[in-house]
Amino acid sequence: MSESSGSDLGHMRIGELSRRTGVSERSLRYYEQQNLLSPQRRPSGYREFSESDVGLVRRIRTLLAAGLNTSLIAETLPCLVEEEGQLAPGCPELSVELLRERDRITAHIEELQAARTILTRIATAIPATVSEADSSSSEVCGPGGQGGRVRQRQPRRRVA
């Protein structure tokens, strides 16, 4: 096949890898810069990816979605047993690092859940009593958390 055609005996250029994985060409180049992907180069200089790179890009995306940064992914990829999705026996120190990252993510999730609870409480709070006299205004927090009143908006008068 000619170089302009994209694939040749299971090899593909960056555009085809992008289409097959749903990852932009720009991201694939970034993965290469971060030493996550190591494509071969054709004599013309084009990157040439193999079928195994499709699975590799999917693993990279999974690890990114799990919250790992690219340097930790670069350490993790060589230690993954592809078929099992587990670390190889020779990588115990990486296991400690991954568990530390998991704990960091867990703490962040707990912080986000607490923030969500606060926002829900604030957004759904209804004043305990509203008198008839206050029906034309509402109690609100003003600047700096100080209470204030907001007048109901009056319709604008049109000038003829």
DSSP file (Angstrom, degrees, kcal/mol; ACC not computed):
  #  RESIDUE AA STRUCTURE BP1 BP2  ACC     N-H-->O    O-->H-N    N-H-->O    O-->H-N    TCO  KAPPA ALPHA  PHI   PSI    X-CA   Y-CA   Z-CA
    1    1 A M              0   0    0      0, 0.0     2,-0.1     0, 0.0     7,-0.0   0.000 360.0 360.0 360.0 153.7    0.0    0.0    0.0
    2    2 A S    >   -     0   0    0      1,-0.1     3,-1.5     5,-0.1     4,-0.2  -0.421 360.0-111.6 -81.0 161.8    1.1    3.5   -0.5
    3    3 A E  G >  S+     0   0    0      1,-0.3     3,-0.8     2,-0.2    -1,-0.1   0.757 114.2  62.9 -65.3 -24.8    1.9    5.9    2.4
    4    4 A S  G 3  S+     0   0    0      1,-0.2    -1,-0.3     2,-0.0    -2,-0.0   0.614  88.2  74.4 -76.7  -9.7   -1.1    8.0    1.7
    5    5 A S  G <  S-     0   0    0     -3,-1.5     2,-1.0     1,-0.1    -1,-0.2   0.579  91.0-133.0 -87.9  -7.6   -3.5    5.1    2.4
    6    6 A G  S <  S+     0   0    0     -3,-0.8     7,-1.2    -4,-0.2     2,-0.3  -0.321  73.6  51.0  97.6 -56.4   -3.3    4.9    6.1
    7    7 A S  E     +A   12   0A   0     -2,-1.0     2,-0.3     5,-0.2     5,-0.2  -0.926  47.8 175.0-128.6 152.3   -2.9    1.2    6.9
    8    8 A D  E >  S-A   11   0A   0      3,-1.9     3,-1.2    -2,-0.3    -2,-0.0  -0.861  75.4 -24.6-153.9 108.9   -0.5   -1.5    5.7
    9    9 A L  T 3  S-     0   0    0     -2,-0.3     3,-0.1     1,-0.3    -2,-0.0   0.912 131.9 -38.4  51.5  50.9   -0.5   -5.0    7.2
   10   10 A G  T 3  S+     0   0    0      1,-0.3    41,-0.4    40,-0.1     2,-0.3   0.463 115.6 117.0  83.6   0.0   -2.0   -4.0   10.5
   11   11 A H  E <   -A    8   0A   0     -3,-1.2    -3,-1.9    39,-0.2     2,-0.3  -0.779  41.1-177.1-102.2 148.6    0.0   -0.7   10.7
   12   12 A M  E     -AB   7  49A   0     37,-3.0    37,-3.9    -2,-0.3    -5,-0.2  -0.961  23.2-119.8-142.6 157.1   -1.8    2.6   10.7
   13   13 A R     >  -     0   0    0     -7,-1.2     4,-2.0    -2,-0.3     3,-0.5  -0.381  46.4 -90.4 -88.6 175.8   -1.0    6.3   10.6
   14   14 A I  H  > S+     0   0    0     33,-0.3     4,-2.5     1,-0.2     5,-0.2   0.823 122.3  57.6 -60.5 -36.4   -2.1    8.7   13.4
   15   15 A G  H  > S+     0   0    0      2,-0.2     4,-2.2     1,-0.2    -1,-0.2   0.900 108.5  45.7 -63.4 -40.7   -5.4    9.6   11.7
   16   16 A E  H  > S+     0   0    0     -3,-0.5     4,-2.5     2,-0.2    -2,-0.2   0.900 112.1  50.8 -70.2 -39.9   -6.6    5.9   11.7
   17   17 A L  H  X S+     0   0    0     -4,-2.0     4,-1.7     2,-0.2     6,-0.4   0.909 110.2  51.6 -62.0 -40.3   -5.5    5.4   15.3
   18   18 A S  H  X>S+     0   0    0     -4,-2.5     4,-2.1    -5,-0.2     5,-0.7   0.934 111.2  46.6 -59.8 -47.9   -7.4    8.5   16.2
   19   19 A R  H  <5S+     0   0    0     -4,-2.2    -2,-0.2     1,-0.2    -1,-0.2   0.899 113.6  48.3 -62.4 -41.6  -10.6    7.2   14.4
   20   20 A R  H  <5S+     0   0    0     -4,-2.5    -1,-0.2     1,-0.2    -2,-0.2   0.767 122.2  32.5 -73.9 -25.3  -10.3    3.7   16.0
   21   21 A T  H  <5S-     0   0    0     -4,-1.7    -2,-0.2     2,-0.2    -1,-0.2   0.613  98.4-125.5-106.3 -15.3   -9.8    5.0   19.6
   22   22 A G  T  <5 +     0   0    0     -4,-2.1     2,-0.4     1,-0.3    -3,-0.2   0.669  68.9 129.4  75.9  16.2  -11.8    8.2   19.6
   23   23 A V      < -     0   0    0     -5,-0.7    -1,-0.3    -6,-0.4    -2,-0.2  -0.878  62.9-111.5-106.6 134.8   -8.7   10.1   20.8
   24   24 A S     >  -     0   0    0     -2,-0.4     4,-2.2     1,-0.1     5,-0.2  -0.211  19.6-120.2 -64.4 153.9   -7.7   13.3   18.9
   25   25 A E  H  > S+     0   0    0      1,-0.2     4,-2.3     2,-0.2     5,-0.2   0.880 115.7  57.1 -59.9 -37.7   -4.5   13.3   16.9
   26   26 A R  H  > S+     0   0    0      1,-0.2     4,-2.1     2,-0.2    -1,-0.2   0.915 106.7  47.9 -60.4 -43.7   -3.3   16.1   19.1
   27   27 A S  H  > S+     0   0    0      1,-0.2     4,-2.7     2,-0.2    -1,-0.2   0.895 109.3  53.5 -65.0 -39.5   -3.7   13.9   22.2
   28   28 A L  H  X S+     0   0    0     -4,-2.2     4,-1.8     2,-0.2    -1,-0.2   0.901 108.9  48.9 -62.4 -40.1   -1.9   11.0   20.5
   29   29 A R  H  X S+     0   0    0     -4,-2.3     4,-2.4     2,-0.2    -1,-0.2   0.896 110.4  51.8 -64.3 -39.2    1.0   13.3   19.8
   30   30 A Y  H  X S+     0   0    0     -4,-2.1     4,-2.1     2,-0.2    -2,-0.2   0.922 106.7  52.7 -62.6 -44.0    1.0   14.5   23.4
   31   31 A Y  H  <>S+     0   0    0     -4,-2.7     5,-3.2     1,-0.2     6,-1.0   0.887 109.3  50.4 -58.6 -38.3    1.0   10.8   24.6
   32   32 A E  H ><5S+     0   0    0     -4,-1.8     3,-1.7     4,-0.2    -1,-0.2   0.926 108.5  51.1 -65.1 -44.4    4.1   10.3   22.4
   33   33 A Q  H 3<5S+     0   0    0     -4,-2.4    -2,-0.2     1,-0.3    -1,-0.2   0.842 109.5  51.3 -60.3 -33.4    5.8   13.4   23.9
   34   34 A Q  T 3<5S-     0   0    0     -4,-2.1    -1,-0.3    -5,-0.2    -2,-0.2   0.328 118.2-114.6 -86.3   7.5    5.1   12.0   27.4
   35   35 A N  T < 5S+     0   0    0     -3,-1.7    -3,-0.2     2,-0.2    -2,-0.1   0.801  85.6 118.3  62.6  32.1    6.6    8.7   26.4
   36   36 A L  S   <S+     0   0    0     -5,-3.2     2,-0.4     1,-0.2    -4,-0.2   0.738  76.8  35.2 -92.7 -28.9    3.4    6.8   26.7
   37   37 A L        -     0   0    0     -6,-1.0    -1,-0.2    -9,-0.1    -2,-0.2  -0.955  62.0-170.3-123.3 143.1    3.3    5.8   23.0
   38   38 A S        -     0   0    0     -2,-0.4    -6,-0.0    -3,-0.1    15,-0.0  -0.634  15.7-174.6-132.8  76.5    6.4    5.0   20.9
   39   39 A P        -     0   0    0      0, 0.0    10,-0.2     0, 0.0     2,-0.1  -0.312  26.2-115.0 -70.6 154.7    5.3    4.7   17.2
   40   40 A Q  E     -C   48   0B   0      8,-2.0     8,-2.8     1,-0.0     2,-0.5  -0.443  28.9-128.0 -76.1 161.8    7.7    3.6   14.5
   41   41 A R  E     -C   47   0B   0      6,-0.2     6,-0.2    -2,-0.1     5,-0.1  -0.962  11.7-137.7-116.7 132.7    8.6    6.2   11.9
   42   42 A R    >   -     0   0    0      4,-2.9     3,-2.4    -2,-0.5     6,-0.0  -0.378  35.5-101.7 -74.1 162.7    8.3    5.5    8.2
   43   43 A P  T 3  S+     0   0    0      0, 0.0    -1,-0.1     0, 0.0    -2,-0.0   0.813 126.2  58.8 -55.7 -28.4   11.1    6.7    5.9
   44   44 A S  T 3  S-     0   0    0      2,-0.1     3,-0.1     1,-0.1    -3,-0.0   0.596 121.5-109.8 -76.7 -10.2    8.9    9.6    5.0
   45   45 A G  S <  S+     0   0    0     -3,-2.4     2,-0.1     1,-0.3    -1,-0.1   0.269  71.9 139.8  99.0 -11.2    8.7   10.6    8.7
   46   46 A Y        -     0   0    0     -5,-0.1    -4,-2.9     1,-0.1    -1,-0.3  -0.380  58.0-112.2 -65.6 143.8    5.1    9.6    9.2
   47   47 A R  E     -C   41   0B   0     -6,-0.2     2,-0.5    -3,-0.1   -33,-0.3  -0.521  29.6-157.3 -71.5 143.5    4.3    7.9   12.5
   48   48 A E  E     -C   40   0B   0     -8,-2.8    -8,-2.0    -2,-0.2     2,-0.3  -0.978   8.1-168.1-129.8 119.7    3.3    4.3   12.1
   49   49 A F  B     -B   12   0A   0    -37,-3.9   -37,-3.0    -2,-0.5     2,-0.2  -0.735   9.9-139.3-106.9 154.0    1.2    2.6   14.8
   50   50 A S    >>  -     0   0    0     -2,-0.3     3,-1.0   -39,-0.2     4,-0.6  -0.548  32.2 -99.9-104.5 172.8    0.4   -1.1   15.3
   51   51 A E  H >> S+     0   0    0    -41,-0.4     3,-1.2     1,-0.3     4,-0.8   0.855 121.5  60.9 -59.4 -36.2   -2.7   -2.9   16.2
   52   52 A S  H 3> S+     0   0    0      1,-0.3     4,-1.9     2,-0.2    -1,-0.3   0.762  92.2  67.0 -65.9 -23.1   -1.4   -3.2   19.8
   53   53 A D  H <> S+     0   0    0     -3,-1.0     4,-2.7     1,-0.2    -1,-0.3   0.783  90.8  63.3 -67.6 -25.7   -1.3    0.6   20.0
   54   54 A V  H <X S+     0   0    0     -3,-1.2     4,-1.8    -4,-0.6    -1,-0.2   0.957 107.8  41.1 -61.3 -49.5   -5.1    0.6   19.9
   55   55 A G  H  X S+     0   0    0     -4,-0.8     4,-2.1     2,-0.2    -2,-0.2   0.869 113.2  54.9 -64.7 -37.6   -5.3   -1.3   23.2
   56   56 A L  H  X S+     0   0    0     -4,-1.9     4,-2.4     2,-0.2    -2,-0.2   0.918 107.1  49.2 -63.1 -44.4   -2.5    0.8   24.6
   57   57 A V  H  X S+     0   0    0     -4,-2.7     4,-2.5     1,-0.2    -1,-0.2   0.893 110.1  52.1 -63.0 -39.1   -4.3    4.1   23.9
   58   58 A R  H  X S+     0   0    0     -4,-1.8     4,-2.1     2,-0.2    -1,-0.2   0.893 109.7  48.8 -64.8 -38.7   -7.4    2.6   25.5
   59   59 A R  H  X S+     0   0    0     -4,-2.1     4,-2.4     2,-0.2    -2,-0.2   0.902 110.0  52.0 -66.3 -39.9   -5.4    1.7   28.7
   60   60 A I  H  X S+     0   0    0     -4,-2.4     4,-2.5     1,-0.2    -2,-0.2   0.936 110.2  48.6 -59.7 -46.5   -3.9    5.2   28.7
   61   61 A R  H  X S+     0   0    0     -4,-2.5     4,-2.5     1,-0.2    -1,-0.2   0.887 110.5  51.3 -62.0 -39.4   -7.4    6.7   28.5
   62   62 A T  H  X S+     0   0    0     -4,-2.1     4,-1.4     2,-0.2    -1,-0.2   0.921 111.7  46.5 -63.6 -44.1   -8.6    4.4   31.3
   63   63 A L  H  <>S+     0   0    0     -4,-2.4     5,-2.1     2,-0.2     4,-0.2   0.873 112.1  50.5 -68.7 -36.8   -5.7    5.4   33.6
   64   64 A L  H ><5S+     0   0    0     -4,-2.5     3,-1.7     1,-0.2    -2,-0.2   0.925 109.6  50.9 -63.6 -43.3   -6.3    9.1   32.8
   65   65 A A  H 3<5S+     0   0    0     -4,-2.5    -1,-0.2     1,-0.3    -2,-0.2   0.795 103.2  60.4 -64.5 -27.4   -9.9    8.8   33.7
   66   66 A A  T 3<5S-     0   0    0     -4,-1.4    -1,-0.3    -5,-0.2    -2,-0.2   0.529 125.1-103.8 -77.4  -5.2   -8.9    7.1   36.9
   67   67 A G  T < 5S+     0   0    0     -3,-1.7    -3,-0.2     1,-0.3     2,-0.2   0.508  72.1 142.8  99.7   5.0   -7.1   10.3   37.8
   68   68 A L      < -     0   0    0     -5,-2.1    -1,-0.3     1,-0.1     2,-0.1  -0.527  46.2-128.4 -78.7 146.1   -3.5    9.4   37.2
   69   69 A N     >  -     0   0    0     -2,-0.2     4,-2.2     1,-0.1     3,-0.3  -0.462  29.3-103.0 -86.0 168.1   -1.1   11.9   35.7
   70   70 A T  H  > S+     0   0    0      1,-0.2     4,-2.4     2,-0.2     5,-0.1   0.814 118.5  55.5 -66.1 -31.3    1.0   11.0   32.6
   71   71 A S  H  > S+     0   0    0      2,-0.2     4,-1.3     1,-0.2    -1,-0.2   0.902 110.8  45.0 -69.5 -37.6    4.2   10.5   34.5
   72   72 A L  H  > S+     0   0    0     -3,-0.3     4,-2.0     2,-0.2    -2,-0.2   0.863 111.9  53.1 -71.0 -34.5    2.5    7.9   36.8
   73   73 A I  H  X S+     0   0    0     -4,-2.2     4,-2.9     2,-0.2    -2,-0.2   0.912 104.9  55.1 -63.8 -41.2    0.9    6.3   33.8
   74   74 A A  H  < S+     0   0    0     -4,-2.4    -1,-0.2     1,-0.2    -2,-0.2   0.854 111.8  44.4 -60.4 -34.5    4.4    6.1   32.1
   75   75 A E  H  < S+     0   0    0     -4,-1.3     4,-0.4    -5,-0.1    -1,-0.2   0.839 116.2  47.8 -74.7 -33.8    5.6    4.2   35.2
   76   76 A T  H >X S+     0   0    0     -4,-2.0     3,-1.4     1,-0.2     4,-0.7   0.890  96.7  67.8 -77.6 -41.7    2.4    2.0   35.3
   77   77 A L  G >< S+     0   0    0     -4,-2.9     3,-1.2     1,-0.3    -1,-0.2   0.869  98.0  50.3 -53.2 -47.0    2.1    0.9   31.7
   78   78 A P  G 34 S+     0   0    0      0, 0.0    -1,-0.3     0, 0.0    -2,-0.1   0.756 111.7  50.9 -65.5 -19.5    5.2   -1.4   31.6
   79   79 A C  G <4 S+     0   0    0     -3,-1.4     9,-3.2    -4,-0.4     2,-0.3   0.527  86.0 105.8 -94.2  -6.6    4.1   -3.1   34.8
   80   80 A L  E <<  -D   87   0C   0     -3,-1.2     2,-0.9    -4,-0.7     7,-0.2  -0.570  65.7-140.4 -78.0 134.6    0.5   -3.9   33.6
   81   81 A V  E >>> -D   86   0C   0      5,-3.7     4,-2.3    -2,-0.3     5,-0.9  -0.859  19.9-149.1 -89.1 109.4   -0.3   -7.5   32.7
   82   82 A E  T 345S+     0   0    0     -2,-0.9    -1,-0.2     1,-0.3     3,-0.0   0.862  87.8  45.0 -52.5 -50.2   -2.5   -6.8   29.7
   83   83 A E  T 345S+     0   0    0      1,-0.2    -1,-0.3    -3,-0.1    -2,-0.0   0.832 122.4  35.9 -68.3 -31.8   -4.8   -9.7   29.8
   84   84 A E  T <45S-     0   0    0     -3,-0.6    -1,-0.2     2,-0.2    -2,-0.2   0.641  93.7-132.3 -99.2 -16.3   -5.5   -9.5   33.6
   85   85 A G  T  <5 +     0   0    0     -4,-2.3     2,-0.3     1,-0.3    -3,-0.2   0.842  69.4 115.2  65.6  32.3   -5.5   -5.7   34.1
   86   86 A Q  E   <S-D   81   0C   0     -5,-0.9    -5,-3.7    -7,-0.0    -1,-0.3  -0.814  72.6 -92.3-127.5 167.2   -3.1   -6.2   37.1
   87   87 A L  E     -D   80   0C   0     -2,-0.3    -7,-0.2    -7,-0.2    -8,-0.1  -0.555  43.4-109.5 -79.3 145.4    0.4   -5.3   38.0
   88   88 A A    >   -     0   0    0     -9,-3.2     3,-1.6    -2,-0.2    -1,-0.1  -0.386  32.0-109.9 -67.4 152.2    3.2   -7.7   37.2
   89   89 A P  T 3  S+     0   0    0      0, 0.0    -1,-0.1     0, 0.0    -2,-0.1   0.757 113.5  65.5 -57.8 -25.8    4.8   -9.3   40.3
   90   90 A G  T 3  S+     0   0    0      1,-0.2     3,-0.2     2,-0.1    -2,-0.1   0.255  88.8  70.5 -83.0  14.5    8.0   -7.3   39.9
   91   91 A C    <>  +     0   0    0     -3,-1.6     4,-1.2     1,-0.1     3,-0.4  -0.288  47.7 137.4-126.1  49.0    6.4   -3.9   40.5
   92   92 A P  H  > S+     0   0    0      0, 0.0     4,-1.4     0, 0.0    -1,-0.1   0.857  72.7  56.7 -67.2 -32.9    5.5   -3.8   44.3
   93   93 A E  H  > S+     0   0    0      1,-0.2     4,-1.7     2,-0.2     5,-0.1   0.842 103.9  54.5 -66.8 -31.2    6.7   -0.2   44.8
   94   94 A L  H  > S+     0   0    0     -3,-0.4     4,-2.7     1,-0.2    -1,-0.2   0.857 101.4  58.8 -68.4 -34.7    4.3    0.9   42.1
   95   95 A S  H  X S+     0   0    0     -4,-1.2     4,-2.2     1,-0.2    -1,-0.2   0.909 105.1  49.7 -59.7 -42.0    1.4   -0.7   43.9
   96   96 A V  H  X S+     0   0    0     -4,-1.4     4,-2.0     2,-0.2    -1,-0.2   0.915 111.3  49.2 -62.7 -43.4    2.2    1.5   46.9
   97   97 A E  H  X S+     0   0    0     -4,-1.7     4,-2.0     1,-0.2    -2,-0.2   0.901 111.4  48.9 -63.5 -41.7    2.2    4.6   44.7
   98   98 A L  H  X S+     0   0    0     -4,-2.7     4,-2.4     2,-0.2    -1,-0.2   0.876 110.1  50.8 -67.5 -37.5   -1.1    3.6   43.1
   99   99 A L  H  X S+     0   0    0     -4,-2.2     4,-2.2     2,-0.2    -1,-0.2   0.874 109.0  52.2 -67.2 -35.8   -2.7    3.0   46.5
  100  100 A R  H  X S+     0   0    0     -4,-2.0     4,-1.9     2,-0.2    -2,-0.2   0.906 110.4  48.2 -63.8 -41.4   -1.5    6.4   47.6
  101  101 A E  H  X S+     0   0    0     -4,-2.0     4,-2.3     2,-0.2    -2,-0.2   0.895 109.3  53.1 -66.3 -40.1   -3.1    8.0   44.5
  102  102 A R  H  X S+     0   0    0     -4,-2.4     4,-2.5     1,-0.2    -2,-0.2   0.912 108.6  49.8 -59.8 -42.7   -6.3    6.1   45.2
  103  103 A D  H  X S+     0   0    0     -4,-2.2     4,-2.3     2,-0.2    -1,-0.2   0.873 109.0  52.3 -65.0 -37.0   -6.4    7.5   48.7
  104  104 A R  H  X S+     0   0    0     -4,-1.9     4,-2.0     2,-0.2    -1,-0.2   0.918 111.4  46.7 -63.1 -43.7   -5.8   11.0   47.3
  105  105 A I  H  X S+     0   0    0     -4,-2.3     4,-2.5     2,-0.2    -2,-0.2   0.900 110.3  53.2 -65.5 -41.4   -8.8   10.6   44.9
  106  106 A T  H  X S+     0   0    0     -4,-2.5     4,-2.2     1,-0.2    -2,-0.2   0.914 109.0  49.1 -60.3 -43.6  -10.9    9.1   47.7
  107  107 A A  H  X S+     0   0    0     -4,-2.3     4,-2.0     1,-0.2    -1,-0.2   0.895 111.0  50.3 -63.1 -39.6  -10.2   12.2   49.9
  108  108 A H  H  X S+     0   0    0     -4,-2.0     4,-2.5     2,-0.2    -2,-0.2   0.899 108.4  52.3 -65.9 -40.2  -11.1   14.5   47.0
  109  109 A I  H  X S+     0   0    0     -4,-2.5     4,-2.6     1,-0.2    -2,-0.2   0.914 108.6  50.9 -61.0 -42.8  -14.4   12.6   46.4
  110  110 A E  H  X S+     0   0    0     -4,-2.2     4,-2.1     2,-0.2    -1,-0.2   0.900 109.9  50.0 -63.3 -40.1  -15.2   13.1   50.1
  111  111 A E  H  X S+     0   0    0     -4,-2.0     4,-2.2     2,-0.2    -2,-0.2   0.918 111.7  48.3 -63.0 -43.1  -14.5   16.8   49.8
  112  112 A L  H  X S+     0   0    0     -4,-2.5     4,-2.5     1,-0.2    -2,-0.2   0.894 109.9  51.6 -64.9 -40.0  -16.7   17.1   46.7
  113  113 A Q  H  X S+     0   0    0     -4,-2.6     4,-2.2     2,-0.2    -1,-0.2   0.896 109.8  49.7 -64.1 -39.3  -19.5   15.2   48.4
  114  114 A A  H  X S+     0   0    0     -4,-2.1     4,-2.1     2,-0.2    -2,-0.2   0.910 111.2  49.4 -64.8 -41.5  -19.4   17.6   51.4
  115  115 A A  H  X S+     0   0    0     -4,-2.2     4,-2.5     1,-0.2    -2,-0.2   0.900 110.1  51.2 -63.8 -40.4  -19.5   20.6   49.1
  116  116 A R  H  X S+     0   0    0     -4,-2.5     4,-2.5     2,-0.2    -1,-0.2   0.902 108.5  51.7 -63.0 -41.1  -22.5   19.1   47.2
  117  117 A T  H  X S+     0   0    0     -4,-2.2     4,-2.4     2,-0.2    -2,-0.2   0.920 110.7  48.0 -61.8 -44.3  -24.3   18.6   50.5
  118  118 A I  H  X S+     0   0    0     -4,-2.1     4,-2.5     2,-0.2     5,-0.2   0.934 112.5  48.4 -62.5 -46.8  -23.7   22.2   51.5
  119  119 A L  H  X S+     0   0    0     -4,-2.5     4,-2.8     1,-0.2    -2,-0.2   0.893 111.3  50.4 -62.0 -39.9  -24.9   23.5   48.1
  120  120 A T  H  X S+     0   0    0     -4,-2.5     4,-1.8     2,-0.2    -1,-0.2   0.928 111.0  48.7 -63.6 -44.6  -28.0   21.3   48.3
  121  121 A R  H  X S+     0   0    0     -4,-2.4     4,-0.6     1,-0.2    -2,-0.2   0.919 115.5  43.9 -62.5 -44.0  -28.8   22.6   51.8
  122  122 A I  H >< S+     0   0    0     -4,-2.5     3,-0.8     1,-0.2    -2,-0.2   0.933 114.7  48.6 -66.1 -46.2  -28.4   26.2   50.7
  123  123 A A  H 3< S+     0   0    0     -4,-2.8    -1,-0.2     1,-0.2    -2,-0.2   0.771 118.1  39.4 -68.8 -26.1  -30.2   25.8   47.4
  124  124 A T  H 3< S+     0   0    0     -4,-1.8    -1,-0.2    -5,-0.2    -2,-0.2   0.388  84.3 123.3-106.2   3.9  -33.2   24.1   49.0
  125  125 A A    <<  -     0   0    0     -3,-0.8    -3,-0.0    -4,-0.6    -4,-0.0  -0.458  41.5-165.8 -68.3 134.4  -33.5   26.1   52.2
  126  126 A I        -     0   0    0     -2,-0.2    -2,-0.1     2,-0.0    -3,-0.0  -0.984  30.5-105.8-120.0 129.6  -36.9   27.7   52.7
  127  127 A P        -     0   0    0      0, 0.0     3,-0.1     0, 0.0     0, 0.0  -0.253  26.5-129.0 -54.2 141.2  -37.2   30.4   55.4
  128  128 A A  S    S+     0   0    0      1,-0.2     2,-0.4    -3,-0.0    -2,-0.0   0.900  87.6  12.1 -61.8 -44.4  -39.1   29.1   58.4
  129  129 A T        -     0   0    0      2,-0.0     2,-0.5     0, 0.0    -1,-0.2  -0.999  58.5-174.2-139.1 136.9  -41.6   31.9   58.5
  130  130 A V        -     0   0    0     -2,-0.4     5,-0.1    -3,-0.1     2,-0.0  -0.979  22.5-142.6-128.1 117.3  -42.5   34.6   56.1
  131  131 A S    >   -     0   0    0     -2,-0.5     3,-0.6     1,-0.1     4,-0.2  -0.318  23.5-112.5 -77.6 163.1  -45.0   37.2   57.3
  132  132 A E  G >  S+     0   0    0      1,-0.2     3,-1.3     2,-0.2     4,-0.2   0.862 118.0  57.3 -59.7 -36.7  -47.6   38.8   55.2
  133  133 A A  G >  S+     0   0    0      1,-0.3     3,-0.6     2,-0.1    -1,-0.2   0.800 104.6  52.0 -66.9 -28.0  -45.8   42.1   55.5
  134  134 A D  G X  S+     0   0    0     -3,-0.6     3,-2.0     1,-0.2    -1,-0.3   0.402  77.8 100.9 -87.9   3.9  -42.6   40.6   54.0
  135  135 A S  G <  S+     0   0    0     -3,-1.3    -1,-0.2     1,-0.3    -2,-0.1   0.701  78.4  55.8 -65.1 -17.1  -44.4   39.2   51.0
  136  136 A S  G <  S+     0   0    0     -3,-0.6    16,-1.0    -4,-0.2     2,-0.3   0.516 115.5  33.3 -92.3  -4.1  -43.1   42.0   48.9
  137  137 A S  E <  S-E  151   0D   0     -3,-2.0     2,-0.4    14,-0.2    14,-0.2  -0.949  70.7-138.6-143.9 164.9  -39.4   41.4   49.7
  138  138 A S  E     -E  150   0D   0     12,-1.1    12,-1.2    -2,-0.3     2,-0.4  -0.948  21.2-117.7-126.3 145.7  -37.2   38.5   50.5
  139  139 A E  E     +E  149   0D   0     -2,-0.4     2,-0.3    10,-0.2    10,-0.2  -0.677  46.0 163.6 -78.1 131.7  -34.5   38.0   53.1
  140  140 A V  E     -E  148   0D   0      8,-1.9     8,-2.1    -2,-0.4     2,-0.6  -0.933  43.2 -99.5-141.5 165.5  -31.2   37.4   51.4
  141  141 A C  E     -E  147   0D   0     -2,-0.3     6,-0.3     6,-0.2     3,-0.1  -0.791  40.9-159.6 -86.9 127.6  -27.5   37.4   52.2
  142  142 A G    >   -     0   0    0      4,-5.2     3,-1.7    -2,-0.6     4,-0.1  -0.125  44.5 -41.3 -90.4-166.9  -25.9   40.6   51.1
  143  143 A P  G >  S+     0   0    0      0, 0.0     3,-1.1     0, 0.0    -1,-0.2  -0.293 131.0  16.0 -58.2 138.8  -22.2   41.3   50.4
  144  144 A G  G 3  S-     0   0    0      1,-0.2     3,-0.1    -3,-0.1    -2,-0.1   0.644 130.9 -70.8  72.4  13.7  -20.0   39.7   53.0
  145  145 A G  G <  S+     0   0    0     -3,-1.7     2,-0.3     1,-0.3    -1,-0.2   0.591  92.4 143.3  81.2  10.4  -22.7   37.4   54.3
  146  146 A Q    <   -     0   0    0     -3,-1.1    -4,-5.2    -4,-0.1    -1,-0.3  -0.625  54.5-109.9 -85.1 142.9  -24.7   40.3   55.9
  147  147 A G  E     +E  141   0D   0     -2,-0.3     2,-0.3    -6,-0.3    -6,-0.2  -0.356  48.4 156.6 -68.4 149.9  -28.5   40.1   55.7
  148  148 A G  E     -E  140   0D   0     -8,-2.1    -8,-1.9    -6,-0.1     2,-0.4  -0.940  36.5-106.3-158.9 177.6  -30.3   42.5   53.5
  149  149 A R  E     -E  139   0D   0     -2,-0.3     2,-0.5   -10,-0.2   -10,-0.2  -0.909  18.2-155.9-117.7 146.1  -33.5   43.0   51.7
  150  150 A V  E     -E  138   0D   0    -12,-1.2   -12,-1.1    -2,-0.4     2,-0.2  -0.984  17.2-135.9-118.9 126.0  -34.1   42.8   48.0
  151  151 A R  E     -E  137   0D   0     -2,-0.5     2,-0.2   -14,-0.2   -14,-0.2  -0.500  29.3-103.8 -76.2 147.4  -37.0   44.7   46.5
  152  152 A Q        -     0   0    0    -16,-1.0     2,-0.2    -2,-0.2    -1,-0.1  -0.488  47.1 -99.2 -68.2 144.2  -39.1   42.9   44.0
  153  153 A R        -     0   0    0     -2,-0.2    -1,-0.1     1,-0.1     3,-0.0  -0.451  33.4-141.9 -70.7 130.4  -38.3   44.2   40.6
  154  154 A Q        -     0   0    0     -2,-0.2     3,-0.1     1,-0.1    -1,-0.1  -0.704  27.0-104.1 -90.1 142.5  -40.7   46.8   39.2
  155  155 A P        -     0   0    0      0, 0.0     2,-0.2     0, 0.0    -1,-0.1  -0.357  40.8-106.9 -64.2 146.1  -41.6   46.6   35.5
  156  156 A R        -     0   0    0      1,-0.1     2,-0.4    -3,-0.0    -3,-0.0  -0.471  28.5-125.0 -73.2 143.5  -39.9   49.3   33.4
  157  157 A R        -     0   0    0     -2,-0.2     2,-0.4    -3,-0.1    -1,-0.1  -0.750  21.2-133.2 -89.5 134.7  -42.0   52.1   32.1
  158  158 A R        -     0   0    0     -2,-0.4     2,-0.6     2,-0.0    -1,-0.0  -0.707  10.1-141.3 -88.2 136.2  -42.0   52.7   28.4
  159  159 A V              0   0    0     -2,-0.4    -1,-0.0     1,-0.1    -2,-0.0  -0.861 360.0 360.0 -97.6 125.7  -41.5   56.2   27.2
  160  160 A A              0   0    0     -2,-0.6    -1,-0.1     0, 0.0    -2,-0.0   0.466 360.0 360.0 -86.2 360.0  -43.7   56.9   24.1
